Amino acid sequence: MSESRASAFTPIAAGLATVAGVLALVEAMIHAGWINRFVVPLPSAVLASFGRVIAEENVLWRTLYTGMEALAAGVMAALVGGAIGALLTRRRVLRLATETWVAAIAAAPIVLIYPLFLVVFGRNASTIVMIGFVAGLPPVILKTVEGLSGTRRVLIDVGRSFKLTTVQEFWKIRFPAALPTIFVGFRLGIMFALINIVGVEYLINFGGLGQLVNELAERYDLPAMYAAIFFVVLVSVVFFLVTERVERWLASR
Amino acid sequence: MSAPALEVQDIVKRFSHGAETVTAVDRVSFSVAPGEVLAIIGPSGCGKSTLFNVIGGLIDGYDGRVLVEGETVAGPHAAIGMVFQDESTFPWRTVEDNVAFPLEIAGVAREERLRRAREYVSLVGLAGFERHHPAQLSGGMRQRVAIARTLASRPKILLMDEPFAALDEQTRFLLGDKVLQIQQQLKQTTLLVTHNIAEAVQLADRVLVMTYRPGRVKRIAKIALPRPRSSAVASGAEFGRYVAEIWSDLRDEASRGMQDDESHLKAG
Protein backbone atom coordinates (compact mmCIF):
# COMPACT_ATOMS: atom_id res chain seq x y z
CA MET A 1 0.00 0.00 0.00
CA SER A 2 1.41 3.39 -0.97
CA GLU A 3 1.97 6.06 1.65
CA SER A 4 -0.79 8.32 0.24
CA ARG A 5 -3.35 5.48 0.22
CA ALA A 6 -2.35 4.58 3.76
CA SER A 7 -2.74 8.18 4.89
CA ALA A 8 -6.16 8.36 3.16
CA PHE A 9 -7.37 5.37 5.15
CA THR A 10 -6.00 6.57 8.49
CA PRO A 11 -8.89 8.99 9.26
CA ILE A 12 -11.49 6.36 8.27
CA ALA A 13 -9.80 3.73 10.46
CA ALA A 14 -9.51 6.23 13.33
CA GLY A 15 -13.22 7.13 12.97
CA LEU A 16 -14.33 3.48 12.99
CA ALA A 17 -12.05 2.75 15.93
CA THR A 18 -13.61 5.67 17.86
CA VAL A 19 -17.15 4.42 17.18
CA ALA A 20 -16.12 0.87 18.21
CA GLY A 21 -14.48 2.27 21.35
CA VAL A 22 -17.59 4.26 22.34
CA LEU A 23 -19.86 1.24 21.73
CA ALA A 24 -17.53 -0.98 23.80
CA LEU A 25 -17.62 1.61 26.59
CA VAL A 26 -21.45 1.78 26.51
CA GLU A 27 -21.57 -2.05 26.55
CA ALA A 28 -19.28 -2.13 29.58
CA MET A 29 -21.31 0.57 31.38
CA ILE A 30 -24.59 -1.31 30.76
CA HIS A 31 -23.01 -4.56 32.03
CA ALA A 32 -21.74 -2.68 35.09
CA GLY A 33 -25.29 -1.40 35.71
CA TRP A 34 -24.37 2.29 35.26
CA ILE A 35 -26.83 2.58 32.36
CA ASN A 36 -30.30 1.04 32.51
CA ARG A 37 -30.45 -1.72 29.85
CA PHE A 38 -34.23 -1.20 29.53
CA VAL A 39 -33.61 2.34 28.31
CA VAL A 40 -30.43 1.82 26.28
CA PRO A 41 -30.04 -1.65 24.77
CA LEU A 42 -26.67 -3.42 24.66
CA PRO A 43 -24.75 -2.42 21.50
CA SER A 44 -24.10 -6.14 20.95
CA ALA A 45 -27.88 -6.76 21.02
CA VAL A 46 -28.39 -3.93 18.51
CA LEU A 47 -25.76 -5.49 16.22
CA ALA A 48 -27.40 -8.91 16.61
CA SER A 49 -30.79 -7.44 15.63
CA PHE A 50 -29.59 -6.21 12.22
CA GLY A 51 -30.24 -9.57 10.52
CA ARG A 52 -33.77 -9.67 11.98
CA VAL A 53 -34.52 -6.07 10.96
CA ILE A 54 -33.34 -6.72 7.43
CA ALA A 55 -35.11 -10.08 7.02
CA GLU A 56 -38.37 -9.44 8.89
CA GLU A 57 -38.93 -5.68 8.86
CA ASN A 58 -38.15 -5.01 5.22
CA VAL A 59 -35.70 -2.29 6.31
CA LEU A 60 -33.83 -2.04 3.00
CA TRP A 61 -37.01 -1.19 1.11
CA ARG A 62 -37.98 1.28 3.87
CA THR A 63 -34.52 2.89 3.67
CA LEU A 64 -35.00 3.29 -0.07
CA TYR A 65 -38.51 4.71 0.48
CA THR A 66 -37.33 7.31 3.01
CA GLY A 67 -34.27 8.03 0.86
CA MET A 68 -36.46 8.68 -2.20
CA GLU A 69 -38.76 10.95 -0.18
CA ALA A 70 -35.74 12.90 1.07
CA LEU A 71 -34.29 13.04 -2.45
CA ALA A 72 -37.57 14.37 -3.88
CA ALA A 73 -37.84 16.97 -1.10
CA GLY A 74 -34.15 17.89 -1.43
CA VAL A 75 -34.29 18.31 -5.21
CA MET A 76 -37.43 20.45 -4.92
CA ALA A 77 -35.83 22.54 -2.16
CA ALA A 78 -32.68 22.95 -4.28
CA LEU A 79 -34.57 24.05 -7.39
CA VAL A 80 -37.14 26.29 -5.71
CA GLY A 81 -34.77 27.53 -2.98
CA GLY A 82 -32.01 28.21 -5.53
CA ALA A 83 -34.40 30.18 -7.75
CA ILE A 84 -35.78 32.18 -4.80
CA GLY A 85 -32.23 32.81 -3.55
CA ALA A 86 -31.17 34.07 -6.99
CA LEU A 87 -34.23 36.34 -7.13
CA LEU A 88 -33.57 37.76 -3.65
CA THR A 89 -29.95 38.45 -4.64
CA ARG A 90 -31.12 40.51 -7.61
CA ARG A 91 -33.96 42.30 -5.79
CA ARG A 92 -32.45 44.00 -2.74
CA VAL A 93 -35.74 45.33 -1.36
CA LEU A 94 -37.31 41.89 -1.59
CA ARG A 95 -34.28 40.43 0.15
CA LEU A 96 -34.37 42.94 3.00
CA ALA A 97 -38.11 42.40 3.38
CA THR A 98 -37.96 38.60 3.58
CA GLU A 99 -34.52 37.45 4.74
CA THR A 100 -35.33 37.65 8.47
CA TRP A 101 -38.54 35.70 7.92
CA VAL A 102 -36.74 32.99 5.99
CA ALA A 103 -34.15 32.74 8.80
CA ALA A 104 -36.99 32.52 11.33
CA ILE A 105 -38.63 29.69 9.37
CA ALA A 106 -35.27 27.86 9.31
CA ALA A 107 -35.35 27.76 13.11
CA ALA A 108 -39.05 26.85 13.37
CA PRO A 109 -40.20 23.26 14.15
CA ILE A 110 -41.85 22.77 10.75
CA VAL A 111 -42.78 19.20 11.63
CA LEU A 112 -45.48 20.45 14.01
CA ILE A 113 -47.63 21.75 11.16
CA TYR A 114 -48.14 18.20 9.86
CA PRO A 115 -51.91 18.24 10.61
CA LEU A 116 -52.34 21.06 8.10
CA PHE A 117 -50.41 19.09 5.47
CA LEU A 118 -52.49 15.99 6.25
CA VAL A 119 -55.64 17.97 5.51
CA VAL A 120 -54.21 19.39 2.28
CA PHE A 121 -52.42 16.31 0.87
CA GLY A 122 -53.90 13.37 2.81
CA ARG A 123 -52.10 10.60 4.71
CA ASN A 124 -49.64 9.68 1.98
CA ALA A 125 -46.09 10.31 0.74
CA SER A 126 -47.03 13.76 -0.64
CA THR A 127 -47.54 15.11 2.87
CA ILE A 128 -44.18 13.72 3.97
CA VAL A 129 -42.32 15.03 0.92
CA MET A 130 -43.95 18.47 1.18
CA ILE A 131 -43.00 18.85 4.85
CA GLY A 132 -39.44 17.81 3.94
CA PHE A 133 -39.46 20.33 1.11
CA VAL A 134 -40.66 23.21 3.34
CA ALA A 135 -38.11 22.28 6.02
CA GLY A 136 -35.29 22.08 3.49
CA LEU A 137 -36.13 25.36 1.75
CA PRO A 138 -34.81 28.04 4.19
CA PRO A 139 -31.15 26.92 4.37
CA VAL A 140 -31.00 26.62 0.57
CA ILE A 141 -32.44 30.13 0.14
CA LEU A 142 -30.19 31.71 2.79
CA LYS A 143 -27.00 30.08 1.55
CA THR A 144 -27.82 30.80 -2.11
CA VAL A 145 -28.26 34.49 -1.25
CA GLU A 146 -25.03 34.45 0.78
CA GLY A 147 -23.09 32.71 -2.00
CA LEU A 148 -24.37 34.79 -4.91
CA SER A 149 -24.07 38.14 -3.15
CA GLY A 150 -20.62 37.25 -1.80
CA THR A 151 -18.98 36.92 -5.23
CA ARG A 152 -15.75 38.95 -5.15
CA ARG A 153 -16.02 42.26 -7.00
CA VAL A 154 -12.85 41.64 -9.00
CA LEU A 155 -14.30 38.45 -10.53
CA ILE A 156 -17.35 40.40 -11.68
CA ASP A 157 -15.01 43.06 -13.11
CA VAL A 158 -13.10 40.36 -15.02
CA GLY A 159 -16.41 39.29 -16.53
CA ARG A 160 -17.30 42.87 -17.40
CA SER A 161 -13.89 43.42 -19.01
CA PHE A 162 -14.65 40.43 -21.28
CA LYS A 163 -18.09 41.91 -22.05
CA LEU A 164 -20.11 39.05 -20.58
CA THR A 165 -23.88 39.26 -20.84
CA THR A 166 -25.90 39.16 -17.61
CA VAL A 167 -26.76 35.51 -18.24
CA GLN A 168 -23.10 34.63 -18.96
CA GLU A 169 -22.00 36.53 -15.86
CA PHE A 170 -24.41 34.48 -13.76
CA TRP A 171 -23.55 31.04 -15.15
CA LYS A 172 -19.84 31.58 -15.76
CA ILE A 173 -18.91 33.60 -12.67
CA ARG A 174 -21.54 34.18 -9.96
CA PHE A 175 -22.92 30.65 -9.89
CA PRO A 176 -19.60 28.71 -9.85
CA ALA A 177 -18.15 31.20 -7.34
CA ALA A 178 -21.17 30.65 -5.10
CA LEU A 179 -21.33 26.88 -5.61
CA PRO A 180 -19.44 25.86 -2.42
CA THR A 181 -21.74 28.05 -0.28
CA ILE A 182 -24.86 26.95 -2.18
CA PHE A 183 -23.92 23.32 -1.56
CA VAL A 184 -23.52 23.97 2.15
CA GLY A 185 -27.15 25.17 2.02
CA PHE A 186 -28.21 22.21 -0.09
CA ARG A 187 -26.59 19.75 2.33
CA LEU A 188 -28.20 21.48 5.30
CA GLY A 189 -31.52 21.53 3.42
CA ILE A 190 -31.45 17.84 2.64
CA MET A 191 -30.55 17.05 6.27
CA PHE A 192 -33.39 19.27 7.56
CA ALA A 193 -35.70 17.54 5.06
CA LEU A 194 -34.57 14.07 6.18
CA ILE A 195 -35.05 14.85 9.88
CA ASN A 196 -38.55 16.20 9.24
CA ILE A 197 -39.46 13.34 6.88
CA VAL A 198 -38.51 10.70 9.45
CA GLY A 199 -40.32 12.73 12.11
CA VAL A 200 -43.55 12.92 10.08
CA GLU A 201 -43.34 9.24 9.13
CA TYR A 202 -43.10 8.54 12.85
CA LEU A 203 -45.99 10.86 13.75
CA ILE A 204 -48.46 9.71 11.07
CA ASN A 205 -47.21 6.11 11.15
CA PHE A 206 -46.78 5.99 7.40
CA GLY A 207 -43.90 5.45 4.97
CA GLY A 208 -40.37 4.20 5.53
CA LEU A 209 -37.91 4.30 8.39
CA GLY A 210 -39.87 6.69 10.62
CA GLN A 211 -42.85 4.38 10.59
CA LEU A 212 -40.58 1.40 11.34
CA VAL A 213 -38.99 3.21 14.28
CA ASN A 214 -42.50 4.00 15.55
CA GLU A 215 -43.65 0.37 15.23
CA LEU A 216 -40.52 -1.02 16.90
CA ALA A 217 -40.85 1.52 19.73
CA GLU A 218 -44.51 0.52 20.17
CA ARG A 219 -43.38 -3.12 20.44
CA TYR A 220 -40.63 -2.03 22.83
CA ASP A 221 -38.08 -3.80 20.62
CA LEU A 222 -35.27 -1.39 21.53
CA PRO A 223 -32.35 -3.21 19.84
CA ALA A 224 -34.24 -3.36 16.53
CA MET A 225 -35.36 0.28 16.96
CA TYR A 226 -31.74 1.41 17.32
CA ALA A 227 -30.81 -0.73 14.31
CA ALA A 228 -33.51 1.08 12.31
CA ILE A 229 -32.15 4.45 13.49
CA PHE A 230 -28.76 3.33 12.16
CA PHE A 231 -30.35 3.14 8.69
CA VAL A 232 -31.59 6.74 9.06
CA VAL A 233 -27.98 7.74 9.74
CA LEU A 234 -26.92 5.68 6.73
CA VAL A 235 -29.31 7.64 4.45
CA SER A 236 -27.85 10.87 5.81
CA VAL A 237 -24.26 9.70 5.17
CA VAL A 238 -25.13 8.57 1.62
CA PHE A 239 -26.70 11.97 0.85
CA PHE A 240 -23.64 13.76 2.25
CA LEU A 241 -21.26 11.72 0.08
CA VAL A 242 -23.43 12.03 -3.04
CA THR A 243 -23.82 15.82 -2.71
CA GLU A 244 -20.07 16.13 -2.22
CA ARG A 245 -19.50 14.22 -5.48
CA VAL A 246 -22.13 16.29 -7.33
CA GLU A 247 -20.51 19.50 -6.09
CA ARG A 248 -17.09 18.40 -7.34
CA TRP A 249 -18.59 17.38 -10.68
CA LEU A 250 -20.43 20.69 -11.07
CA ALA A 251 -17.35 22.68 -10.07
CA SER A 252 -15.31 20.99 -12.79
CA ARG A 253 -17.89 21.87 -15.52
CA MET B 1 5.38 58.62 -36.19
CA SER B 2 2.51 56.08 -36.20
CA ALA B 3 -0.96 56.96 -34.87
CA PRO B 4 -1.41 56.35 -31.15
CA ALA B 5 -2.80 52.99 -30.08
CA LEU B 6 -4.54 54.68 -27.16
CA GLU B 7 -5.48 58.29 -26.59
CA VAL B 8 -6.91 59.68 -23.39
CA GLN B 9 -8.33 63.17 -23.86
CA ASP B 10 -9.25 65.56 -21.04
CA ILE B 11 -10.66 62.96 -18.69
CA VAL B 12 -12.43 64.45 -15.69
CA LYS B 13 -14.08 62.16 -13.17
CA ARG B 14 -15.93 63.41 -10.10
CA PHE B 15 -17.48 61.44 -7.28
CA SER B 16 -20.29 62.75 -5.10
CA HIS B 17 -20.54 61.88 -1.43
CA GLY B 18 -23.73 63.54 -0.22
CA ALA B 19 -23.32 67.27 -0.71
CA GLU B 20 -19.58 67.00 -1.26
CA THR B 21 -18.13 66.45 -4.73
CA VAL B 22 -14.56 65.17 -5.08
CA THR B 23 -12.69 65.50 -8.35
CA ALA B 24 -10.67 62.28 -8.58
CA VAL B 25 -9.17 62.86 -12.03
CA ASP B 26 -8.85 66.30 -13.58
CA ARG B 27 -8.22 66.95 -17.29
CA VAL B 28 -5.86 64.03 -17.78
CA SER B 29 -4.61 63.62 -21.35
CA PHE B 30 -1.93 61.38 -22.80
CA SER B 31 -1.38 58.92 -25.61
CA VAL B 32 0.36 55.59 -25.95
CA ALA B 33 2.13 54.58 -29.16
CA PRO B 34 1.73 51.07 -30.58
CA GLY B 35 4.07 48.66 -28.78
CA GLU B 36 4.90 51.22 -26.11
CA VAL B 37 4.78 50.65 -22.36
CA LEU B 38 3.51 53.65 -20.43
CA ALA B 39 3.50 53.55 -16.65
CA ILE B 40 1.19 55.78 -14.63
CA ILE B 41 2.54 56.49 -11.19
CA GLY B 42 1.22 58.56 -8.34
CA PRO B 43 0.60 58.57 -4.61
CA SER B 44 -2.36 56.76 -3.07
CA GLY B 45 -5.54 58.72 -3.73
CA CYS B 46 -4.32 60.36 -6.94
CA GLY B 47 -6.98 58.66 -9.06
CA LYS B 48 -4.80 56.03 -10.74
CA SER B 49 -7.33 53.26 -10.26
CA THR B 50 -10.18 55.58 -11.29
CA LEU B 51 -8.30 56.28 -14.51
CA PHE B 52 -7.74 52.51 -14.97
CA ASN B 53 -11.48 51.89 -14.59
CA VAL B 54 -12.38 54.77 -16.93
CA ILE B 55 -10.05 53.52 -19.67
CA GLY B 56 -11.19 49.92 -19.15
CA GLY B 57 -14.82 51.04 -19.40
CA LEU B 58 -15.77 49.80 -15.94
CA ILE B 59 -17.04 53.19 -14.79
CA ASP B 60 -18.90 55.84 -16.71
CA GLY B 61 -20.18 59.32 -16.01
CA TYR B 62 -16.93 61.09 -16.85
CA ASP B 63 -15.99 63.96 -19.13
CA GLY B 64 -13.46 63.54 -21.92
CA ARG B 65 -12.77 60.71 -24.34
CA VAL B 66 -10.90 57.44 -24.59
CA LEU B 67 -9.86 56.49 -28.12
CA VAL B 68 -8.43 53.21 -29.36
CA GLU B 69 -6.74 53.63 -32.77
CA GLY B 70 -8.75 56.80 -33.29
CA GLU B 71 -12.12 55.27 -32.38
CA THR B 72 -13.92 56.53 -29.28
CA VAL B 73 -14.73 53.71 -26.90
CA ALA B 74 -17.35 53.64 -24.16
CA GLY B 75 -17.78 50.75 -21.78
CA PRO B 76 -15.64 47.60 -21.81
CA HIS B 77 -14.04 47.10 -25.22
CA ALA B 78 -12.55 44.00 -26.83
CA ALA B 79 -9.45 46.02 -27.78
CA ILE B 80 -8.58 46.60 -24.12
CA GLY B 81 -7.53 43.71 -21.90
CA MET B 82 -7.45 44.30 -18.17
CA VAL B 83 -5.26 42.74 -15.47
CA PHE B 84 -6.41 43.56 -11.95
CA GLN B 85 -4.53 44.27 -8.74
CA ASP B 86 -6.56 41.77 -6.70
CA GLU B 87 -6.27 38.05 -7.21
CA SER B 88 -8.67 37.46 -10.10
CA THR B 89 -8.23 33.89 -11.32
CA PHE B 90 -11.30 31.69 -11.16
CA PRO B 91 -10.56 29.21 -8.36
CA TRP B 92 -12.93 26.57 -9.75
CA ARG B 93 -11.13 26.42 -13.11
CA THR B 94 -7.80 24.86 -13.96
CA VAL B 95 -4.99 27.07 -15.25
CA GLU B 96 -5.73 26.22 -18.89
CA ASP B 97 -9.47 26.69 -18.41
CA ASN B 98 -8.83 30.06 -16.78
CA VAL B 99 -6.69 31.15 -19.71
CA ALA B 100 -9.20 29.75 -22.22
CA PHE B 101 -12.03 31.73 -20.60
CA PRO B 102 -12.19 34.66 -23.07
CA LEU B 103 -11.98 32.20 -25.97
CA GLU B 104 -14.87 30.23 -24.47
CA ILE B 105 -16.91 33.43 -24.28
CA ALA B 106 -15.99 34.15 -27.90
CA GLY B 107 -17.38 30.71 -28.86
CA VAL B 108 -14.07 29.10 -29.90
CA ALA B 109 -14.34 25.27 -30.01
CA ARG B 110 -12.95 23.51 -26.92
CA GLU B 111 -9.99 21.80 -28.63
CA GLU B 112 -8.90 24.98 -30.36
CA ARG B 113 -9.29 27.18 -27.29
CA LEU B 114 -7.30 24.77 -25.12
CA ARG B 115 -4.56 24.63 -27.74
CA ARG B 116 -4.36 28.42 -27.78
CA ALA B 117 -4.64 28.63 -24.00
CA ARG B 118 -1.64 26.30 -23.63
CA GLU B 119 0.40 28.62 -25.86
CA TYR B 120 -0.28 31.52 -23.51
CA VAL B 121 0.31 29.38 -20.42
CA SER B 122 3.68 28.53 -21.89
CA LEU B 123 4.31 32.20 -22.79
CA VAL B 124 3.99 33.23 -19.15
CA GLY B 125 6.30 30.39 -18.10
CA LEU B 126 3.73 28.07 -16.57
CA ALA B 127 4.06 25.06 -18.91
CA GLY B 128 3.45 21.93 -16.88
CA PHE B 129 0.87 23.62 -14.64
CA GLU B 130 -2.02 23.52 -17.15
CA ARG B 131 -4.15 21.11 -15.09
CA HIS B 132 -3.42 22.77 -11.74
CA HIS B 133 -6.01 24.85 -9.92
CA PRO B 134 -5.12 28.38 -8.72
CA ALA B 135 -5.12 27.21 -5.08
CA GLN B 136 -2.16 24.98 -5.98
CA LEU B 137 -0.10 27.95 -7.26
CA SER B 138 1.80 30.79 -5.61
CA GLY B 139 0.55 34.40 -5.74
CA GLY B 140 3.01 35.27 -8.51
CA MET B 141 1.97 32.26 -10.58
CA ARG B 142 -1.70 33.13 -10.18
CA GLN B 143 -1.02 36.66 -11.38
CA ARG B 144 0.75 35.20 -14.43
CA VAL B 145 -2.36 33.09 -15.11
CA ALA B 146 -4.43 36.30 -15.00
CA ILE B 147 -2.01 37.97 -17.45
CA ALA B 148 -2.14 34.93 -19.78
CA ARG B 149 -5.95 34.96 -19.64
CA THR B 150 -6.05 38.60 -20.66
CA LEU B 151 -3.45 38.07 -23.41
CA ALA B 152 -5.47 35.12 -24.75
CA SER B 153 -8.21 37.59 -25.71
CA ARG B 154 -5.58 39.24 -27.95
CA PRO B 155 -6.22 42.80 -26.80
CA LYS B 156 -4.66 45.71 -28.67
CA ILE B 157 -3.91 47.36 -25.35
CA LEU B 158 -2.95 45.59 -22.14
CA LEU B 159 -4.12 47.57 -19.12
CA MET B 160 -2.58 46.50 -15.82
CA ASP B 161 -3.53 47.91 -12.41
CA GLU B 162 -0.71 47.31 -9.91
CA PRO B 163 -0.54 43.66 -10.96
CA PHE B 164 2.35 42.84 -8.62
CA ALA B 165 1.26 44.93 -5.63
CA ALA B 166 0.55 41.90 -3.45
CA LEU B 167 3.92 40.27 -4.19
CA ASP B 168 7.28 40.58 -2.48
CA GLU B 169 10.04 42.72 -4.01
CA GLN B 170 12.08 39.85 -5.47
CA THR B 171 9.08 38.15 -7.09
CA ARG B 172 8.01 41.54 -8.37
CA PHE B 173 11.35 42.07 -10.18
CA LEU B 174 11.26 38.56 -11.64
CA LEU B 175 7.68 38.93 -12.83
CA GLY B 176 8.70 42.27 -14.27
CA ASP B 177 11.25 40.34 -16.32
CA LYS B 178 8.54 38.00 -17.51
CA VAL B 179 6.33 40.95 -18.55
CA LEU B 180 9.30 42.53 -20.38
CA GLN B 181 9.94 39.25 -22.19
CA ILE B 182 6.27 38.91 -23.21
CA GLN B 183 6.11 42.54 -24.24
CA GLN B 184 9.23 42.07 -26.35
CA GLN B 185 7.76 38.98 -28.00
CA LEU B 186 4.24 40.32 -28.67
CA LYS B 187 5.10 44.01 -29.06
CA GLN B 188 2.10 44.52 -26.80
CA THR B 189 0.97 48.08 -26.16
CA THR B 190 0.80 48.28 -22.40
CA LEU B 191 -0.52 50.74 -19.85
CA LEU B 192 0.73 49.96 -16.37
CA VAL B 193 -0.76 51.62 -13.30
CA THR B 194 1.56 51.38 -10.32
CA HIS B 195 2.75 53.13 -7.18
CA ASN B 196 6.14 51.42 -7.34
CA ILE B 197 8.82 53.65 -8.89
CA ALA B 198 11.34 50.85 -9.52
CA GLU B 199 8.66 48.78 -11.26
CA ALA B 200 7.68 51.72 -13.45
CA VAL B 201 11.31 52.42 -14.47
CA GLN B 202 12.07 48.73 -15.03
CA LEU B 203 9.12 48.19 -17.38
CA ALA B 204 8.16 51.47 -19.04
CA ASP B 205 9.28 53.50 -22.01
CA ARG B 206 7.67 56.53 -20.40
CA VAL B 207 6.43 57.25 -16.90
CA LEU B 208 3.47 59.56 -16.34
CA VAL B 209 3.63 61.12 -12.88
CA MET B 210 0.30 62.18 -11.38
CA THR B 211 -0.39 64.79 -8.75
CA TYR B 212 -2.21 64.05 -5.52
CA ARG B 213 -5.96 64.77 -5.52
CA PRO B 214 -7.24 65.93 -7.91
CA GLY B 215 -5.16 63.63 -10.14
CA ARG B 216 -3.52 65.63 -12.89
CA VAL B 217 -0.58 64.93 -15.17
CA LYS B 218 2.46 66.43 -13.45
CA ARG B 219 5.10 65.25 -15.89
CA ILE B 220 5.79 62.51 -18.40
CA ALA B 221 9.35 61.21 -18.05
CA LYS B 222 11.01 59.29 -20.88
CA ILE B 223 12.94 56.23 -19.73
CA ALA B 224 15.80 55.81 -22.17
CA LEU B 225 17.08 52.51 -20.80
CA PRO B 226 17.98 50.10 -23.62
CA ARG B 227 15.66 47.31 -24.79
CA PRO B 228 15.51 44.34 -24.57
CA ARG B 229 15.53 45.01 -20.87
CA SER B 230 15.59 42.90 -17.74
CA SER B 231 15.67 43.41 -13.98
CA ALA B 232 19.47 43.60 -14.32
CA VAL B 233 18.99 47.27 -15.28
CA ALA B 234 18.14 47.93 -11.63
CA SER B 235 21.81 47.71 -10.71
CA GLY B 236 22.82 50.46 -13.16
CA ALA B 237 23.49 54.09 -12.24
CA GLU B 238 21.07 55.30 -14.89
CA PHE B 239 18.24 53.29 -13.33
CA GLY B 240 18.98 54.90 -9.97
CA ARG B 241 18.99 58.31 -11.58
CA TYR B 242 15.52 57.75 -13.11
CA VAL B 243 14.17 56.46 -9.79
CA ALA B 244 15.56 59.51 -7.97
CA GLU B 245 14.19 61.86 -10.61
CA ILE B 246 10.68 60.40 -10.42
CA TRP B 247 10.80 60.32 -6.63
CA SER B 248 11.64 64.03 -6.57
CA ASP B 249 8.48 64.59 -8.66
CA LEU B 250 6.42 62.35 -6.42
CA ARG B 251 7.76 63.37 -3.03
CA ASP B 252 5.68 66.54 -2.60
CA GLU B 253 2.55 64.77 -3.87
CA ALA B 254 3.04 61.82 -1.52
CA SER B 255 3.60 64.25 1.40
CA ARG B 256 0.40 66.08 0.54
CA GLY B 257 -1.43 62.79 0.48
CA MET B 258 -0.05 61.78 3.85
CA GLN B 259 -0.94 65.15 5.42
CA ASP B 260 -4.42 64.94 3.95
CA ASP B 261 -4.92 61.43 5.41
CA GLU B 262 -3.70 62.61 8.82
CA SER B 263 -5.96 65.65 8.84
CA HIS B 264 -8.94 63.43 7.91
CA LEU B 265 -8.08 61.11 10.81
CA LYS B 266 -7.83 64.06 13.20
CA ALA B 267 -11.14 65.49 11.99
CA GLY B 268 -12.88 62.11 12.02
Interface residues (C-beta under 8 A of the other chain):
Chain A: R152 V154 L155 D157 V158 R160 S161 F162 K163 L164 Q168 K172 I173 P176 A177 L179 A251 S252
Chain B: G56 G57 L58 P76 H77 A78 I80 G81 M82 F84 D86 E87 S88 F90 P91 W92 R93 F101 P102 E104 I105 T150 S153
